[in-house]
Amino acid sequence: MKSSVLPAYCLVALLTSCLSTPTNPADEQAFAPVRVVLETNCVHCHGDNRLSTMPPINDTQALTKLIGTSWIVPGKPELSRFFQVVTFPDTLPGAMPPSGHAISKQEVETLRTWIKAGAKVPPQNLPFTPRGEMPRSI
């Protein structure tokens, strides 16, 4: 009886490993600069405690839902609403962050490069954690 149970356990283990999303350190490493920009500038307001009218950016799964919509148009940063609002002048309504531009030119370029390259995210869901001080606008 024991010998017939072992193959069943092995089959379950094999099937479970096939269903999980493999982690790829190269994918995570390529996305790392984008993740830093999001965690430093966006997640404080667009994370778990966001207003219902704000698009969620609390993990890569939520971010993926914005990709391929008007929020993030792969290959076209200038057509992506997400990119537009971080490059608006501070005097324009809708500029992000809402009071004082905290996104540096280098961070803007990181986002531009990422969107232009297809706005790819790692296949596994990565949670985002706010970094640094809360933005002035909160």
C-alpha positions as CSV (number, residue, x, y, z in Angstrom):
1,M,0.0,0.0,0.0
2,K,2.8,2.4,0.9
3,S,4.5,1.9,-2.5
4,S,1.3,3.1,-4.4
5,V,1.1,6.3,-2.3
6,L,4.6,7.4,-3.1
7,P,4.0,7.8,-6.8
8,A,0.9,9.8,-6.1
9,Y,2.8,12.2,-3.9
10,C,5.5,12.6,-6.5
11,L,2.9,13.4,-9.2
12,V,1.2,16.0,-7.0
13,A,4.6,17.6,-6.2
14,L,5.5,17.6,-9.9
15,L,2.2,19.2,-10.9
16,T,2.4,21.8,-8.2
17,S,5.9,22.8,-9.3
18,C,4.7,23.2,-12.9
19,L,1.9,25.5,-11.8
20,S,4.0,27.9,-9.9
21,T,5.6,30.8,-11.7
22,P,9.4,30.4,-11.8
23,T,11.4,33.3,-10.5
24,N,14.0,34.7,-12.9
25,P,16.7,36.8,-11.2
26,A,17.5,38.4,-14.6
27,D,13.8,39.6,-14.9
28,E,13.9,41.0,-11.4
29,Q,17.3,42.7,-11.9
30,A,16.1,44.4,-15.2
31,F,13.0,45.6,-13.4
32,A,14.9,46.7,-10.2
33,P,15.5,50.4,-11.3
34,V,11.8,50.8,-12.2
35,R,10.8,49.2,-8.9
36,V,12.9,51.7,-7.0
37,V,11.3,54.7,-8.8
38,L,7.8,53.3,-8.0
39,E,8.5,52.5,-4.4
40,T,10.1,56.0,-3.9
41,N,7.6,58.1,-5.7
42,C,4.3,56.3,-6.2
43,V,3.6,53.6,-3.7
44,H,3.1,55.9,-0.7
45,C,-0.2,57.2,-2.4
46,H,-1.0,54.4,-4.9
47,G,-0.3,51.4,-2.6
48,D,-2.5,49.5,-0.2
49,N,-4.1,52.6,1.4
50,R,-4.9,54.5,-1.8
51,L,-8.2,56.2,-2.6
52,S,-10.5,54.2,-4.7
53,T,-10.2,56.6,-7.6
54,M,-6.4,56.1,-7.8
55,P,-4.9,53.3,-9.9
56,P,-3.2,50.7,-7.7
57,I,0.5,50.3,-7.9
58,N,1.1,48.1,-4.9
59,D,2.7,45.1,-6.6
60,T,3.7,43.9,-10.0
61,Q,0.3,42.1,-10.5
62,A,-1.5,45.4,-10.1
63,L,1.0,47.2,-12.3
64,T,0.5,44.6,-15.0
65,K,-3.2,45.4,-15.1
66,L,-2.3,49.0,-16.2
67,I,0.0,47.8,-18.9
68,G,-1.7,47.7,-22.3
69,T,-4.2,50.3,-21.3
70,S,-4.1,54.1,-21.7
71,W,-2.2,54.2,-18.4
72,I,0.9,52.4,-19.8
73,V,1.2,51.9,-23.5
74,P,4.1,49.6,-24.1
75,G,6.6,51.1,-26.5
76,K,5.0,54.6,-26.3
77,P,5.9,56.5,-23.1
78,E,4.5,59.8,-24.4
79,L,1.1,58.2,-25.0
80,S,1.1,56.6,-21.5
81,R,-1.0,58.6,-19.0
82,F,1.3,57.2,-16.2
83,F,4.4,58.8,-17.9
84,Q,2.5,62.0,-18.8
85,V,1.6,62.8,-15.2
86,V,5.1,62.4,-13.9
87,T,6.4,64.8,-16.6
88,F,3.7,67.4,-16.4
89,P,4.9,70.8,-15.0
90,D,4.0,71.3,-11.4
91,T,1.5,74.0,-12.3
92,L,-0.6,71.7,-14.4
93,P,-3.5,69.9,-12.6
94,G,-2.8,66.2,-12.4
95,A,1.0,66.5,-12.1
96,M,2.4,63.7,-9.9
97,P,3.3,64.0,-7.2
98,P,0.5,66.5,-6.7
99,S,2.6,69.1,-4.8
100,G,6.1,69.7,-5.9
101,H,7.8,67.5,-8.5
102,A,9.7,64.8,-6.7
103,I,10.5,62.7,-9.8
104,S,14.1,63.4,-10.9
105,K,15.2,63.6,-14.5
106,Q,17.0,60.3,-14.1
107,E,13.9,58.7,-12.7
108,V,11.8,60.0,-15.6
109,E,14.4,58.5,-18.0
110,T,14.2,55.2,-16.1
111,L,10.4,55.1,-16.7
112,R,10.7,56.3,-20.3
113,T,13.3,53.5,-21.1
114,W,11.2,50.9,-19.4
115,I,8.0,51.8,-21.2
116,K,9.8,52.2,-24.5
117,A,11.2,48.7,-24.1
118,G,7.8,47.2,-23.7
119,A,7.0,47.8,-19.9
120,K,7.9,44.3,-19.0
121,V,7.6,43.1,-15.4
122,P,8.8,39.8,-13.8
123,P,6.4,37.0,-14.2
124,Q,6.1,36.4,-10.4
125,N,4.2,38.9,-8.3
126,L,6.5,41.2,-6.4
127,P,5.0,43.4,-3.6
128,F,6.0,47.1,-3.5
129,T,7.0,48.7,-0.3
130,P,7.2,52.5,0.1
131,R,10.8,53.8,0.4
132,G,12.0,56.9,2.1
133,E,9.9,59.8,3.4
134,M,6.3,60.3,2.6
135,P,5.8,62.8,-0.2
136,R,5.1,66.4,0.7
137,S,1.6,66.1,-0.6
138,I,0.3,63.7,2.0
